[in-house]
Amino acid sequence: MKFLLPFLVFITSFSWAQTGGENAFPLLNLGFSARAVGLGNDFISAKDQDVSLGVLNPSLLNEKMHTGAGFNHAILSGGINYGMAAYAHKLLGGVFAAHVRYLDYGKMLRTTIDGQVIGSFQPFEAVIGVGYGRQLNKSISVGANFNVITSSLENYGAFGLSLDLAGTYTNAKENLLVTALFKNAGVQVKKYTDTDRVPLPAELQMAISYKLEHAPFRFSLLAHHLNKWDITYNDPNLKPTKDPLTGDSIPVPTAGFGEKLFRHFTPQVEIIIADVVHLRTAFDYHRRQEMKLESRPGVAGFSFGLGLFFKRFSIDYGFSVYSRAGFNNMISLSTHLSKWKK
């Protein structure tokens, strides 16, 4: 654990973050694994054979992922599709992982200013990355991803580079894992227009996971956006009002300490049934507050997942609720190529 403190001090000194609308390449924050989607979109605290988790957190890359391949795909409304393909291989004393993430916005109409249709276009974005993870000793592992990002939106294009850095402490005897991840640190090399460069959605995350020894439960707690204390949204259009009885000015309501604190945490639970079936659920309070319908909040912010494990492959499904007006479905297929050799 000694390496974590200087690591965190360094990256928080040079980081910034916004939760949406003010960063380039927001596709970097999508959940590209069905397992992660079922556990609140960001799940970085399990060290097993799942190569997709090794892409999300490169310090989780380990020898169990050797020859592992993962294919993840989500279908959203409006013909939008996104997903990821990844492969891991043991090399040079560690494990390398290569991946491609993609976001296809579907076919869109090109129109004049008065609405006349003059054609169509299909926006597309992609991230091509390579990562490396290494076990330093029986407890500590580190890893990094280098990513190339490209975006094509009609006649506008952008290009960027990003880096993910991570470290993980594992106590196998106590079934305990603690990890820190600083992701999306980088730069927008080529801009869409001649405007100023927009920062990438750099973010510091930490997570802790504990598997009960005599019960099929793994409890995890994710802390996200740790490089920005206040991630609440304050509507700039709101103005102070007056009390109709006293005439006193009533200031615009703002979030208190507790609200700001709880927005940073996502509790996550996996139920592991005989290593064959995994049931998953999580609750993202920040997402609920940002995306719920005020009149009918429902189960906004909750997510659910299922994993089925077979001899040569596994299938995962993740379902995340944004609000009553929107949700996300993702499915993953994972295997190890070495298991198919006779």
C-alpha positions, -999 to +999 in steps of 0.1 A: +000+000+000+030+024+004+029+032-034-007+044-033-002+076-013+024+093-035+006+080-066-027+097-055-010+129-044+007+132-078-023+127-100-047+148-080-022+177-082-025+178-120-061+167-126-095+182-132-129+167-139-164+176-149-193+152-149-206+160-183-210+186-210-176+203-207-152+176-219-140+162-252-146+125-261-174+117-236-175+081-250-146+074-226-170+073-198-194+047-213-196+013-196-179-010-221-184-042-202-217-059-194-204-069-160-195-032-153-229-020-166-246-044-142-225-030-114-232+007-119-211+014-151-177+016-134-165-017-118-128-019-112-123-041-081-123-078-090-091-096-101-101-127-121-101-140-157-123-112-171-102-094-198-127-066-201-120-056-165-083-056-173-090-029-199-111-008-175-084-011-148-050-022-162-036-031-128-061-060-128-044-077-158-031-110-146-020-145-159-055-158-157-064-135-186-037-151-209-053-157-244-085-142-230-109-124-255-139-103-247-167-090-270-191-064-256-220-047-274-248-024-263-278-012-283-294+021-274-325+039-287-323+057-321-300+031-337-270+040-315-246+011-309-214+009-289-191-018-276-156-031-272-134-060-283-104-069-262-076-095-261-049-103-235-016-121-237+012-129-213+044-113-224+076-097-209+069-107-173+034-092-174+002-092-194-005-071-224-041-062-235-052-047-268-087-033-273-109-013-296-139+007-283-164+020-307-195+042-308-218+043-338-245+070-337-265+055-365-277+072-397-286+109-394-302+132-419-283+162-432-306+192-436-305+228-446-312+256-421-349+255-431-352+217-426-348+205-462-332+171-464-301+171-486-284+139-475-273+118-446-242+110-425-232+085-399-211+098-369-186+074-355-161+075-327-134+049-316-107+043-291-078+020-299-057+011-269-029-011-255-023-018-219+002-036-197-002-049-162+025-064-139+025-081-105+053-064-085+049-089-056+023-112-041+002-082-030+008-053-053+002-049-091+003-019-114-008-012-149-013+014-176-032+019-208-023+041-237-053+051-259-057+068-293-091+085-297-107+095-330-141+112-336-159+119-369-191+139-366-204+148-400-177+171-416-160+177-382-132+155-369-111+153-337-082+133-325-068+127-290-045+107-268-051+095-233-035+075-205-049+054-177-027+046-146-037+021-119-024+003-088-040-026-069-034-041-035-047-077-030-048-097+002-059-132-010-060-146+025-085-120+036-104-119+002-097-081+001-088-059-028-081-022-028-074-003-061-068+032-074-074+043-110-067+076-127-082+074-161-086+096-192-056+118-186-047+132-219-051+159-246-073+167-275-046+169-302-068+178-331-100+200-325-133+199-343-131+236-350-107+265-344-120+270-308-099+263-277-090+227-269-114+210-246-101+189-217-107+151-215-129+137-187-099+129-164-111+112-133-097+096-101-114+065-088-108+042-058-126+010-049-125-016-022-139-051-026-144-079+000-156-115-006-171-132+023-153-165+030-183-187+038-210-169+018-214-162-019-213-124-016-187-099-029-193-064-016-176-035-033-176+003-029-166+026-057-156+062-050-156+082-082-147+118-093-124+121-064-105+149-081-135+172-079-154+176-046-186+192-059-201+172-087-237+185-083-253+206-110-265+241-102-289+255-128-275+290-138-310+301-148-324+298-113-327+331-094-334+340-058-371+343-050-390+363-023-411+349+005-447+361-003-455+367+034-423+383+047-407+396+016-374+380+026-351+369-002-349+331-006-316+320-020-313+294-047-310+260-030-276+243-032-263+209-021-251+205+014-220+185+027-239+152+029-253+155-006-219+163-021-203+134-002-228+106-011-227+115-048-192+101-049-200+066-039-215+036-056-222+004-036-219-028-056-228-065-048-221-097-066-237-130-056-215-158-068-234-191-070-210-221-073-188-200-097-214-208-124-240-180-120-233-145-109-261-121-099-252-084-097-267-051-086-255-016-078-268+019-069-253+051-083-268+079-063-252+106-084-267+092-116-301+090-099-300+126-089-288+138-123-311+118-145-343+109-126-377+123-136-387+145-107-423+134-108-416+097-112-380+088-101-387+051-101-355+030-099-332+055-117-296+049-107-300+012-101-284-014-123-286-052-125-266-079-141-263-117-147-233-138-156-234-174-168-202-194-169-197-225-191-167-247-198-152-227-226-170-193-225-191-170-204-220-147-211-228-115-192-257-092-193-260-058-178-290-035-174-287+000-162-316+024-155-310+060-162-346+071-157-381+060-167-373+075-201-341+056-207-320+026-199-290+007-212-287-030-222-253-046-228-243-082-235-208-097-234-192-129-246-159-139-231-136-169-237-100-180-237-086-190-271-064-217-255-095-235-242-106-243-278-073-260-288-074-298-288 
